[in-house]
Amino acid sequence: MKHKIIIPILFAISMLVGCGKDSPAPSDPCQGVNITVNGSTANPSGTTANGNIIATASGGTGPYTYSLNGGPFQATGQFANLAAGSYTITAKSAVGCTGSATFTLGNSDPCQGVTITVTGNTVNPSGTSANGSITANAAGGTGPYTYSLNGGPFQATGQFANLAAGSYTVTAKSAAGCTGSAVFTLSTSTAPCTGVNIIISPTVTGTTPCVTASGIIVVIATGGTAPYSYNINNGAFQSSSSFQGLNNGTYQIGVKDVNGCTATLTGVTVESRETGPKFAAVKQLIQANCVSCHNGPGGIGGMNLSTDCNIVSAKERIKARAVDGTPSPMPSGGLLPPSERQKIIDWIAAGGRVTD
């Protein structure tokens, strides 16, 4: 009885297993899906790695992630700081479907369509001296510019000095590396001063009486080629056109231009400046009220007010006695009237010199 019951149950189980259907194979979410990658590019400038690619994907289900040349995927399709070359960008959809595209970056030419123009001024050398010069200027590109002479090293300015006669090529280079050139010719003048007439125009400021070496001569030169240099009484040439600290006397002024042409002006006279009206008024008071007692080396109190310079050197004492009455009034008969005391005050306030 036990065998009859077990056999049918096993048979039923085997029938259920043998008659069951196979489980369906999982479906491919990317079947029939075509991920397309498009984008825009910006080429790097020159040899600088500053190009970029901006890629966008379509054809699947976003959001998409992007990979450059098999690298890690990122959330955006923008890839920057790229040098020239070919790049493969792969886009992956939200369900893992992928598509790729290749982008090529080339070197852009920052000088395409740019014309660098070089102009300038020249100064020819004098005789056999290498004292010519070229001053060049560039335009047409983006500054700042640098300059090279005859293929030499570039420098920050377009000025080249100490040049002999000959032809010179000046090349200018822009900030982007674009270049342009010009040829300048310097010729030797066998007689650079022929027909040159340098005119010397001096302005003289006379000496201040009682002030040592106070004269001034300022020179203006025309008729030659600047810059000029100047000398006085055949001394060394100097760049300044002003000669100061001069005493009364007659001087000779010399001028030399950049080509070595010279001119001389003699008989430039430095004299004492005229007496000023305030001093003249005070001197008249001193002569009328004080000189009778303060005249010569034996003047009372050792004061000699008979000369202009003595009056200037004693101005503070004159004010103390004649204006303030300290320690006693001068003249001895009493202080001067207010109007006359004011003349002394005004002269000292103006400087207390002979020329005031």
TORTITOR-279277 format. One line per field, with one value per residue: residue number from 0; residue in three letters; x, y, z of N, C-alpha, C in turn. Coordinates in pm, whole numbers. Example, Ala and Ser with C-alpha at 12.3 -4.5 7.8 and 13.67 -1.06 7.14 Angstrom:
<nodes>
i 0  1
aa ALA  SER
nu 1319  1285
nv -569  -225
nw 780  708
cau 1230  1367
cav -450  -106
caw 780  714
cu 1320  1290
cv -330  3
cw 780  787
</nodes>
This chain:
<nodes>
i 0  1  2  3  4  5  6  7  8  9  10  11  12  13  14  15  16  17  18  19  20  21  22  23  24  25  26  27  28  29  30  31  32  33  34  35  36  37  38  39  40  41  42  43  44  45  46  47  48  49  50  51  52  53  54  55  56  57  58  59  60  61  62  63  64  65  66  67  68  69  70  71  72  73  74  75  76  77  78  79  80  81  82  83  84  85  86  87  88  89  90  91  92  93  94  95  96  97  98  99  100  101  102  103  104  105  106  107  108  109  110  111  112  113  114  115  116  117  118  119  120  121  122  123  124  125  126  127  128  129  130  131  132  133  134  135  136  137  138  139  140  141  142  143  144  145  146  147  148  149  150  151  152  153  154  155  156  157  158  159  160  161  162  163  164  165  166  167  168  169  170  171  172  173  174  175  176  177  178  179  180  181  182  183  184  185  186  187  188  189  190  191  192  193  194  195  196  197  198  199  200  201  202  203  204  205  206  207  208  209  210  211  212  213  214  215  216  217  218  219  220  221  222  223  224  225  226  227  228  229  230  231  232  233  234  235  236  237  238  239  240  241  242  243  244  245  246  247  248  249  250  251  252  253  254  255  256  257  258  259  260  261  262  263  264  265  266  267  268  269  270  271  272  273  274  275  276  277  278  279  280  281  282  283  284  285  286  287  288  289  290  291  292  293  294  295  296  297  298  299  300  301  302  303  304  305  306  307  308  309  310  311  312  313  314  315  316  317  318  319  320  321  322  323  324  325  326  327  328  329  330  331  332  333  334  335  336  337  338  339  340  341  342  343  344  345  346  347  348  349  350  351  352  353  354  355
aa MET  LYS  HIS  LYS  ILE  ILE  ILE  PRO  ILE  LEU  PHE  ALA  ILE  SER  MET  LEU  VAL  GLY  CYS  GLY  LYS  ASP  SER  PRO  ALA  PRO  SER  ASP  PRO  CYS  GLN  GLY  VAL  ASN  ILE  THR  VAL  ASN  GLY  SER  THR  ALA  ASN  PRO  SER  GLY  THR  THR  ALA  ASN  GLY  ASN  ILE  ILE  ALA  THR  ALA  SER  GLY  GLY  THR  GLY  PRO  TYR  THR  TYR  SER  LEU  ASN  GLY  GLY  PRO  PHE  GLN  ALA  THR  GLY  GLN  PHE  ALA  ASN  LEU  ALA  ALA  GLY  SER  TYR  THR  ILE  THR  ALA  LYS  SER  ALA  VAL  GLY  CYS  THR  GLY  SER  ALA  THR  PHE  THR  LEU  GLY  ASN  SER  ASP  PRO  CYS  GLN  GLY  VAL  THR  ILE  THR  VAL  THR  GLY  ASN  THR  VAL  ASN  PRO  SER  GLY  THR  SER  ALA  ASN  GLY  SER  ILE  THR  ALA  ASN  ALA  ALA  GLY  GLY  THR  GLY  PRO  TYR  THR  TYR  SER  LEU  ASN  GLY  GLY  PRO  PHE  GLN  ALA  THR  GLY  GLN  PHE  ALA  ASN  LEU  ALA  ALA  GLY  SER  TYR  THR  VAL  THR  ALA  LYS  SER  ALA  ALA  GLY  CYS  THR  GLY  SER  ALA  VAL  PHE  THR  LEU  SER  THR  SER  THR  ALA  PRO  CYS  THR  GLY  VAL  ASN  ILE  ILE  ILE  SER  PRO  THR  VAL  THR  GLY  THR  THR  PRO  CYS  VAL  THR  ALA  SER  GLY  ILE  ILE  VAL  VAL  ILE  ALA  THR  GLY  GLY  THR  ALA  PRO  TYR  SER  TYR  ASN  ILE  ASN  ASN  GLY  ALA  PHE  GLN  SER  SER  SER  SER  PHE  GLN  GLY  LEU  ASN  ASN  GLY  THR  TYR  GLN  ILE  GLY  VAL  LYS  ASP  VAL  ASN  GLY  CYS  THR  ALA  THR  LEU  THR  GLY  VAL  THR  VAL  GLU  SER  ARG  GLU  THR  GLY  PRO  LYS  PHE  ALA  ALA  VAL  LYS  GLN  LEU  ILE  GLN  ALA  ASN  CYS  VAL  SER  CYS  HIS  ASN  GLY  PRO  GLY  GLY  ILE  GLY  GLY  MET  ASN  LEU  SER  THR  ASP  CYS  ASN  ILE  VAL  SER  ALA  LYS  GLU  ARG  ILE  LYS  ALA  ARG  ALA  VAL  ASP  GLY  THR  PRO  SER  PRO  MET  PRO  SER  GLY  GLY  LEU  LEU  PRO  PRO  SER  GLU  ARG  GLN  LYS  ILE  ILE  ASP  TRP  ILE  ALA  ALA  GLY  GLY  ARG  VAL  THR  ASP
nu 83  193  377  212  99  312  431  247  249  516  523  341  477  700  579  483  724  846  671  674  720  1009  1202  1176  1435  1631  1553  1732  1815  1931  1889  1829  1867  2025  2283  2373  2647  2720  2887  3071  3378  3677  3970  4307  4526  4810  5078  4964  4782  4484  4246  3904  3626  3282  3043  2732  2475  2230  1933  1891  1801  1819  1957  2278  2614  2967  3270  3617  3839  3831  3847  3737  3382  3188  2964  2909  2944  3163  3495  3799  4109  4269  4514  4630  4501  4344  4037  3831  3503  3285  2946  2714  2401  2120  2049  2272  2342  2561  2745  2970  3195  3440  3655  3852  4113  4283  4586  4531  4596  4718  4802  4690  4573  4673  4869  5173  5304  5597  5736  5949  6201  6516  6853  7132  7474  7756  8021  8274  8186  8016  7742  7482  7122  6816  6472  6207  5862  5575  5270  4936  4895  4854  4963  5177  5466  5775  6117  6361  6694  6840  6802  6879  6852  6523  6391  6244  6194  6181  6411  6730  7065  7393  7485  7654  7705  7491  7267  6982  6773  6476  6279  5955  5762  5448  5229  5107  5289  5310  5484  5658  5857  6098  6323  6587  6799  7108  7309  7637  7730  7957  8013  7856  7788  7769  7619  7476  7354  7383  7199  7243  7069  7080  6950  6987  7017  7093  7342  7263  7314  7549  7519  7697  7807  7558  7452  7287  7279  7077  7039  6910  6905  6892  6852  7028  7057  6871  6937  7097  7417  7597  7841  8049  8273  8462  8463  8380  8132  7782  7461  7261  7110  7146  7338  7452  7523  7700  7938  7962  8056  8201  8108  8168  7967  7914  7771  7673  7545  7362  7495  7748  7797  7894  7865  7950  7908  8015  8081  7868  7721  7717  7567  7519  7201  6939  6882  6626  6300  6202  6430  6572  6420  6456  6732  6756  6638  6823  7055  6972  6920  7096  7359  7531  7619  7697  7924  8177  8469  8491  8241  7968  7914  8038  7914  7877  7701  7722  7739  7575  7577  7641  7414  7226  7326  7288  7019  6838  6917  6874  6595  6530  6620  6525  6258  6138  6251  6436  6740  6716  6578  6636  6677  6868  6713  6457  6197  6144  5894  5571  5512  5762  5887  5734  5829  6072  5982  5835  6036  6206  6023  5990  6222  6459  6676  6913  6793  6523
nv -120  118  156  194  441  629  618  733  1002  1089  1063  1257  1487  1478  1517  1773  1917  1847  1948  2221  2574  2734  3006  3347  3513  3796  4138  4368  4690  4874  4798  4883  5148  5448  5634  5958  6180  6513  6832  7137  7309  7477  7593  7562  7842  7911  7739  7697  7521  7570  7504  7383  7151  7117  6894  6737  6501  6284  6088  5887  5815  6067  6170  6243  6123  6196  6105  6151  6039  5776  5819  5890  5914  6215  6474  6673  6772  6923  6994  7129  7324  7203  7074  7090  6825  6491  6388  6159  6149  5997  5935  5850  5713  5735  5472  5336  5315  5381  5614  5749  6009  6165  6438  6696  6910  7191  7389  7725  8021  8302  8520  8542  8737  8963  9251  9373  9688  9876  10179  10474  10704  10847  10927  11042  10926  11129  11224  10984  10873  10645  10732  10744  10692  10500  10524  10330  10249  10044  9920  9791  9541  9373  9529  9495  9583  9431  9479  9413  9438  9384  9103  9048  9010  9058  9363  9592  9848  10054  10192  10239  10299  10455  10388  10313  10430  10272  9998  9892  9644  9653  9463  9417  9272  9155  9120  8879  8743  8805  8937  9207  9396  9654  9839  10054  10317  10452  10727  10856  11178  11382  11640  11738  11977  12172  12462  12483  12690  12776  12943  13134  13223  13400  13437  13659  13671  13906  13954  13952  14228  14216  13947  13666  13522  13497  13524  13430  13252  13155  12951  12943  12748  12739  12631  12419  12063  11912  11685  11954  12047  12235  12488  12696  12962  12802  12564  12226  12054  12043  11893  12053  12371  12582  12806  12869  13046  13256  13524  13885  13978  13910  13666  13372  13178  12849  12624  12297  12082  11768  11657  11744  12000  12335  12646  12977  13230  13537  13786  13788  13941  13963  14152  14356  14348  14592  14845  14789  14940  14942  14899  15126  15326  15270  15299  15571  15666  15572  15710  15967  15970  15807  15765  15965  15904  15644  15576  15459  15272  15356  15396  15456  15210  15028  15004  15041  15203  15300  15177  14979  14696  14674  14780  14584  14355  14437  14449  14327  14431  14699  14701  14624  14844  15081  15034  14870  14979  14854  14766  15026  15324  15415  15672  15847  16052  15960  15732  15673  15830  15664  15603  15594  15398  15185  15155  15028  14787  14683  14648  14450  14240  14185  14056  14178  14255  14420  14437  14439
nw 0  71  -142  -364  -317  -315  -572  -767  -681  -718  -994  -1068  -986  -1152  -1397  -1378  -1368  -1611  -1801  -1772  -1890  -2053  -1888  -1995  -2185  -2066  -2184  -2421  -2333  -2499  -2753  -3079  -3018  -3099  -3012  -3067  -3106  -3106  -3151  -3069  -3148  -3036  -3158  -3033  -2959  -3138  -2994  -2755  -2505  -2511  -2628  -2682  -2645  -2685  -2627  -2717  -2658  -2817  -2891  -2711  -2373  -2143  -1818  -1980  -1961  -2009  -2172  -2229  -2463  -2354  -2086  -1745  -1697  -1705  -1586  -1771  -2119  -2177  -2245  -2166  -2208  -2408  -2629  -2975  -3182  -3218  -3073  -2898  -2803  -2586  -2526  -2274  -2206  -1972  -1927  -1993  -2259  -2529  -2739  -2982  -3099  -3305  -3268  -3409  -3329  -3449  -3485  -3436  -3624  -3493  -3628  -3873  -4131  -4009  -4030  -3957  -3931  -3966  -3885  -3866  -3734  -3830  -3739  -3891  -3876  -3775  -3976  -3947  -3718  -3503  -3430  -3504  -3511  -3474  -3441  -3397  -3464  -3415  -3564  -3616  -3503  -3190  -2905  -2609  -2815  -2917  -3023  -3274  -3397  -3699  -3678  -3421  -3058  -2920  -2789  -2547  -2644  -2944  -3001  -3123  -3081  -3133  -3393  -3696  -4038  -4279  -4378  -4201  -4060  -3896  -3692  -3574  -3313  -3217  -2926  -2967  -3116  -3382  -3663  -3825  -4057  -4138  -4343  -4269  -4367  -4293  -4362  -4415  -4341  -4483  -4418  -4180  -4062  -4246  -4360  -4126  -3879  -3570  -3330  -3044  -2761  -2481  -2146  -1886  -1538  -1313  -1051  -702  -505  -242  -207  -259  -569  -721  -970  -1280  -1588  -1850  -2130  -2459  -2748  -3102  -3447  -3496  -3457  -3217  -2938  -2751  -2611  -2359  -2275  -2063  -2079  -2220  -2081  -1970  -2163  -2087  -2018  -1920  -1972  -1809  -1621  -1307  -997  -1054  -1058  -1092  -1420  -1749  -1980  -2186  -2393  -2507  -2750  -2852  -3098  -3162  -3375  -3349  -3430  -3364  -3181  -3072  -2829  -2732  -2476  -2290  -2035  -1684  -1443  -1148  -994  -999  -744  -510  -455  -188  -36  -109  10  282  302  260  495  684  611  661  935  1082  987  1057  1311  1289  1109  914  1034  1297  1403  1631  1876  1716  1475  1131  905  654  409  153  188  457  574  498  634  893  937  1120  1363  1313  1293  1554  1705  1574  1520  1719  1947  2114  2270  2331  2191  1846  1616  1873  1964  1981  1871  1520  1313  1277  1003  883  1031  938  681  721  830  611  419  534  553  288  224  288  128  -95  -340  -291
cau 0  282  436  110  72  434  461  168  290  642  491  280  582  782  499  483  857  873  579  685  780  1138  1194  1216  1567  1615  1558  1846  1756  1996  1859  1760  1895  2145  2327  2449  2725  2757  2954  3144  3518  3756  4109  4404  4601  4953  5114  4903  4675  4365  4131  3799  3520  3156  2968  2595  2428  2087  1898  1862  1732  1910  2072  2394  2749  3059  3408  3714  3946  3823  3867  3617  3264  3155  2825  2893  3020  3260  3633  3879  4256  4312  4610  4589  4499  4214  3980  3708  3412  3180  2833  2642  2267  2084  2039  2400  2366  2673  2775  3096  3231  3578  3671  3992  4151  4405  4648  4483  4703  4676  4854  4621  4508  4734  4986  5249  5373  5705  5783  6043  6285  6659  6954  7254  7598  7837  8154  8296  8143  7898  7651  7350  7019  6686  6361  6102  5731  5497  5125  4867  4869  4819  5081  5299  5556  5918  6186  6491  6775  6920  6789  6931  6750  6416  6396  6114  6175  6225  6520  6863  7159  7535  7488  7734  7632  7457  7126  6942  6638  6412  6163  5867  5682  5334  5210  5066  5398  5307  5601  5670  5992  6125  6466  6625  6935  7179  7418  7738  7744  8099  8019  7722  7760  7762  7491  7410  7380  7324  7179  7244  6991  7090  6874  7075  6967  7209  7370  7200  7421  7580  7503  7806  7782  7414  7410  7240  7262  7001  7064  6822  6976  6812  6926  7097  6976  6868  6959  7216  7493  7635  7953  8074  8417  8538  8464  8320  7993  7684  7328  7177  7132  7148  7463  7417  7634  7797  7967  7961  8164  8165  8122  8154  7878  7928  7663  7704  7425  7382  7588  7880  7809  7911  7857  8001  7862  8099  8030  7746  7762  7638  7584  7437  7064  6911  6835  6481  6241  6189  6563  6608  6352  6521  6866  6741  6616  6949  7147  6924  6906  7187  7497  7617  7678  7744  7991  8315  8508  8480  8104  7924  7873  8105  7828  7903  7582  7745  7738  7453  7589  7635  7273  7160  7370  7243  6875  6766  6949  6804  6454  6518  6641  6448  6115  6092  6309  6499  6712  6687  6536  6729  6787  6867  6612  6326  6164  6101  5748  5517  5520  5899  5912  5667  5917  6170  5908  5801  6159  6250  5923  6011  6345  6570  6792  6929  6705  6381
cav 0  234  176  244  584  708  620  837  1137  1119  1077  1390  1591  1476  1571  1920  1969  1826  2022  2367  2651  2801  3148  3431  3581  3940  4221  4461  4826  4957  4745  4982  5284  5503  5757  6046  6282  6631  6930  7251  7311  7601  7551  7632  7948  7879  7614  7698  7422  7641  7467  7316  7081  7110  6787  6709  6370  6269  5956  5796  5873  6138  6254  6176  6151  6205  6061  6197  5942  5661  5857  5879  5988  6333  6514  6765  6739  7029  6957  7249  7320  7097  7107  7042  6679  6427  6347  6081  6172  5897  5975  5736  5752  5698  5326  5277  5309  5470  5655  5824  6092  6213  6581  6730  7049  7233  7511  7846  8116  8433  8627  8540  8865  9073  9309  9461  9793  9939  10309  10529  10820  10818  11034  10993  10948  11241  11181  10840  10834  10558  10801  10750  10623  10469  10512  10261  10231  9941  9932  9689  9422  9398  9553  9571  9531  9426  9518  9349  9502  9290  8966  9034  8985  9157  9452  9653  9975  10056  10287  10178  10410  10426  10316  10367  10436  10141  9961  9816  9590  9651  9374  9436  9154  9189  9035  8747  8683  8845  9020  9290  9453  9767  9865  10194  10341  10566  10768  10940  11313  11420  11772  11749  12110  12268  12532  12486  12814  12766  13074  13127  13332  13388  13522  13683  13724  13965  13919  14030  14292  14163  13802  13615  13423  13480  13548  13313  13262  13045  12957  12877  12728  12701  12629  12293  11943  11878  11767  12037  12055  12374  12513  12836  12995  12690  12450  12102  12064  11982  11884  12162  12499  12685  12826  12944  13075  13341  13658  13986  13960  13881  13521  13315  13062  12760  12528  12191  12001  11624  11621  11800  12137  12422  12791  13045  13367  13605  13912  13776  14013  13953  14272  14362  14390  14728  14861  14784  15063  14935  14921  15267  15408  15246  15358  15715  15690  15548  15820  16091  15964  15718  15758  16064  15840  15510  15596  15415  15173  15409  15431  15424  15070  14948  14988  15126  15192  15386  15100  14898  14562  14687  14799  14453  14264  14488  14477  14285  14528  14824  14685  14622  14977  15189  15001  14819  15054  14759  14797  15169  15367  15478  15753  15871  16150  15897  15648  15736  15832  15533  15579  15559  15264  15088  15130  14926  14659  14633  14603  14324  14139  14150  13979  14249  14259  14545  14434  14443
caw 0  73  -276  -456  -291  -345  -716  -837  -640  -789  -1135  -1086  -976  -1273  -1507  -1364  -1407  -1752  -1887  -1751  -1999  -2023  -1850  -2109  -2175  -2040  -2306  -2431  -2335  -2601  -2886  -3163  -2973  -3164  -2943  -3157  -3035  -3184  -3065  -3126  -3107  -3044  -3174  -2948  -3026  -3145  -2928  -2623  -2486  -2464  -2709  -2607  -2716  -2612  -2692  -2673  -2705  -2840  -2942  -2601  -2258  -2055  -1850  -2038  -1910  -2122  -2147  -2329  -2491  -2265  -1947  -1662  -1742  -1626  -1605  -1885  -2239  -2203  -2215  -2193  -2197  -2500  -2734  -3107  -3194  -3234  -2945  -2906  -2691  -2573  -2444  -2219  -2163  -1835  -1915  -2027  -2403  -2562  -2875  -2983  -3214  -3301  -3296  -3436  -3303  -3518  -3435  -3502  -3655  -3442  -3714  -4001  -4161  -3934  -4095  -3867  -4005  -3888  -3932  -3770  -3765  -3826  -3727  -3956  -3800  -3821  -4017  -3932  -3584  -3492  -3339  -3563  -3434  -3535  -3346  -3473  -3401  -3481  -3559  -3694  -3423  -3050  -2824  -2638  -2917  -2893  -3145  -3298  -3499  -3780  -3629  -3285  -2955  -2911  -2672  -2519  -2717  -3082  -3016  -3139  -3088  -3159  -3521  -3805  -4165  -4334  -4381  -4083  -4061  -3765  -3687  -3458  -3281  -3133  -2809  -3014  -3191  -3523  -3690  -3944  -4063  -4227  -4360  -4252  -4416  -4237  -4449  -4352  -4393  -4472  -4356  -4121  -4010  -4356  -4365  -3995  -3806  -3436  -3270  -2898  -2700  -2335  -2054  -1773  -1411  -1249  -912  -596  -427  -108  -209  -343  -675  -733  -1107  -1355  -1734  -1908  -2274  -2556  -2875  -3218  -3572  -3514  -3432  -3074  -2818  -2744  -2486  -2337  -2184  -2030  -2074  -2275  -1989  -2018  -2205  -1996  -2079  -1871  -2038  -1705  -1546  -1188  -907  -1124  -1010  -1198  -1516  -1888  -2001  -2321  -2393  -2622  -2771  -2947  -3124  -3160  -3483  -3320  -3479  -3248  -3194  -2953  -2809  -2633  -2425  -2210  -1914  -1562  -1362  -1027  -1013  -953  -607  -497  -397  -41  23  -131  111  411  296  277  638  755  582  723  1080  1154  938  1124  1428  1254  981  914  1137  1432  1434  1766  1891  1614  1359  1015  819  538  284  131  246  603  609  484  739  1024  930  1240  1470  1278  1330  1700  1764  1513  1514  1848  2057  2205  2412  2341  2058  1753  1669  2017  1999  1988  1757  1396  1298  1237  858  850  1088  850  565  763  844  478  350  593  517  146  211  348  39  -172  -458  -251
cu 87  339  334  85  190  452  378  211  418  617  429  382  665  707  496  616  878  787  590  752  914  1116  1242  1352  1545  1629  1677  1791  1816  1968  1777  1784  2026  2180  2416  2518  2762  2827  3016  3285  3575  3902  4200  4478  4749  4980  5053  4789  4553  4245  4023  3700  3398  3066  2828  2551  2276  2062  1867  1786  1834  1874  2190  2519  2846  3200  3496  3825  3949  3844  3737  3504  3238  3017  2803  2978  3122  3398  3722  4028  4314  4411  4556  4596  4357  4167  3850  3626  3301  3074  2759  2508  2241  2078  2165  2426  2472  2679  2896  3108  3372  3583  3820  4013  4281  4461  4591  4600  4661  4719  4786  4545  4566  4859  5053  5328  5475  5745  5881  6117  6432  6739  7083  7376  7677  7977  8167  8251  8020  7802  7515  7249  6895  6584  6242  5974  5651  5348  5066  4837  4827  4946  5071  5387  5698  5989  6324  6562  6861  6919  6843  6820  6645  6428  6265  6089  6227  6339  6654  6963  7299  7552  7576  7648  7606  7308  7095  6797  6586  6287  6086  5783  5572  5324  5171  5173  5398  5420  5586  5804  5996  6275  6490  6771  6991  7296  7512  7742  7888  8115  7884  7688  7756  7623  7417  7451  7307  7318  7166  7172  6998  6993  6956  6995  7089  7226  7292  7312  7429  7554  7604  7755  7633  7362  7373  7235  7189  7005  6954  6897  6878  6903  7005  7001  6986  6892  7092  7289  7557  7761  7968  8224  8504  8552  8400  8175  7903  7549  7236  7213  7139  7283  7431  7542  7741  7815  7955  8080  8109  8201  8108  8072  7900  7812  7708  7579  7462  7479  7727  7900  7808  7891  7901  7945  7946  8027  7897  7779  7662  7669  7497  7297  7040  6862  6682  6425  6228  6324  6602  6543  6417  6660  6859  6717  6745  7044  7104  6930  7018  7333  7588  7685  7740  7806  8136  8344  8490  8340  8064  7874  7936  8021  7863  7787  7597  7742  7612  7462  7586  7491  7200  7198  7321  7092  6800  6792  6881  6658  6438  6528  6542  6299  6064  6144  6378  6649  6687  6654  6650  6644  6766  6760  6473  6297  6122  5948  5696  5532  5661  5938  5849  5752  6020  6102  5880  5924  6204  6152  5941  6136  6467  6695  6800  6828  6557  6328
cv 125  259  231  392  669  723  726  977  1178  1143  1214  1503  1598  1534  1724  1981  1957  1908  2172  2439  2711  2946  3236  3500  3730  4021  4316  4603  4914  4907  4848  5125  5332  5636  5836  6156  6393  6731  7043  7252  7452  7559  7625  7737  7915  7743  7605  7597  7492  7617  7401  7248  7082  7011  6776  6578  6372  6126  5855  5867  5937  6116  6171  6211  6135  6166  6107  6094  5828  5692  5845  5964  6105  6383  6606  6719  6843  6987  7073  7220  7207  7152  7058  6889  6628  6373  6270  6105  6067  5948  5850  5785  5704  5547  5257  5263  5413  5500  5745  5909  6142  6358  6610  6879  7080  7359  7630  7942  8254  8548  8630  8670  8984  9121  9407  9559  9860  10069  10365  10651  10780  10945  10979  11017  11064  11192  11030  10790  10743  10620  10825  10674  10599  10459  10457  10250  10130  9967  9816  9561  9461  9413  9486  9501  9522  9441  9450  9422  9398  9149  8943  9011  9096  9236  9528  9782  9962  10152  10214  10291  10359  10344  10390  10375  10295  10118  9869  9769  9584  9565  9399  9311  9194  9094  8893  8677  8716  8945  9100  9359  9573  9789  10016  10210  10467  10600  10859  11075  11357  11557  11800  11890  12216  12330  12538  12613  12808  12906  13057  13248  13318  13481  13534  13734  13775  13922  14008  14095  14234  14013  13746  13513  13393  13507  13419  13348  13137  13060  12884  12869  12686  12695  12503  12177  11907  11728  11842  12013  12194  12381  12662  12856  12875  12572  12327  12124  11990  11981  11997  12292  12614  12687  12918  12968  13161  13474  13757  13964  13931  13736  13487  13188  12981  12661  12426  12107  11853  11578  11679  11940  12233  12568  12852  13187  13428  13731  13902  13829  13992  14075  14264  14407  14527  14728  14863  14906  15057  14958  15068  15357  15393  15310  15509  15750  15676  15663  15948  16088  15891  15730  15858  16003  15704  15514  15554  15319  15224  15448  15385  15280  14978  14928  15089  15106  15278  15311  15015  14763  14566  14706  14665  14362  14308  14507  14439  14383  14662  14815  14693  14762  15080  15162  14961  14897  14967  14750  14946  15216  15427  15548  15791  15971  16091  15818  15731  15742  15696  15503  15537  15425  15156  15056  15022  14790  14599  14580  14468  14211  14094  14068  14045  14252  14394  14551  14441  14586
cw 0  -63  -371  -433  -335  -493  -785  -799  -710  -934  -1161  -1079  -1101  -1391  -1498  -1407  -1554  -1842  -1869  -1866  -1955  -1984  -1964  -2081  -2149  -2168  -2301  -2438  -2442  -2742  -2963  -3122  -3036  -3097  -3039  -3076  -3134  -3092  -3143  -3071  -3116  -3048  -3077  -3028  -3021  -3084  -2788  -2615  -2427  -2555  -2624  -2701  -2626  -2687  -2632  -2735  -2725  -2888  -2834  -2491  -2165  -1909  -1902  -1956  -2025  -2079  -2262  -2342  -2390  -2120  -1869  -1718  -1646  -1667  -1724  -2001  -2274  -2154  -2260  -2180  -2283  -2601  -2869  -3111  -3211  -3099  -2971  -2781  -2696  -2480  -2397  -2164  -2021  -1816  -1963  -2175  -2440  -2711  -2873  -3107  -3194  -3345  -3313  -3413  -3377  -3454  -3510  -3520  -3607  -3531  -3850  -4020  -4089  -4007  -3997  -3952  -3914  -3957  -3831  -3821  -3752  -3802  -3783  -3868  -3859  -3855  -4010  -3796  -3592  -3392  -3403  -3479  -3520  -3422  -3423  -3391  -3483  -3465  -3638  -3620  -3284  -2968  -2688  -2742  -2862  -3028  -3152  -3410  -3569  -3723  -3490  -3185  -2954  -2781  -2662  -2596  -2858  -3106  -3018  -3165  -3121  -3287  -3621  -3931  -4216  -4333  -4263  -4098  -3918  -3775  -3558  -3439  -3185  -3015  -2848  -3096  -3338  -3548  -3818  -3941  -4156  -4230  -4351  -4296  -4353  -4328  -4374  -4419  -4374  -4406  -4292  -4075  -4121  -4360  -4233  -3921  -3673  -3374  -3119  -2842  -2548  -2262  -1926  -1654  -1335  -1105  -817  -515  -286  -97  -308  -444  -691  -874  -1179  -1504  -1781  -2059  -2350  -2689  -2983  -3340  -3599  -3495  -3284  -3056  -2823  -2612  -2481  -2251  -2163  -2014  -2112  -2177  -2051  -2057  -2105  -2065  -2037  -1941  -1938  -1635  -1429  -1101  -970  -1054  -1125  -1291  -1654  -1919  -2150  -2312  -2521  -2628  -2875  -2969  -3135  -3269  -3463  -3374  -3361  -3285  -3063  -2948  -2699  -2583  -2354  -2070  -1801  -1477  -1238  -1061  -951  -808  -604  -428  -245  26  8  -26  247  413  318  424  717  734  654  875  1154  1113  1009  1246  1396  1115  994  1027  1279  1471  1574  1771  1788  1490  1252  917  694  406  277  202  398  650  604  600  876  1031  1057  1356  1443  1319  1483  1758  1709  1510  1652  1967  2159  2174  2434  2200  1978  1648  1816  2058  2011  1862  1637  1393  1249  1087  818  910  999  727  599  773  706  404  403  556  372  124  269  263  -31  -285  -421  -248
</nodes>
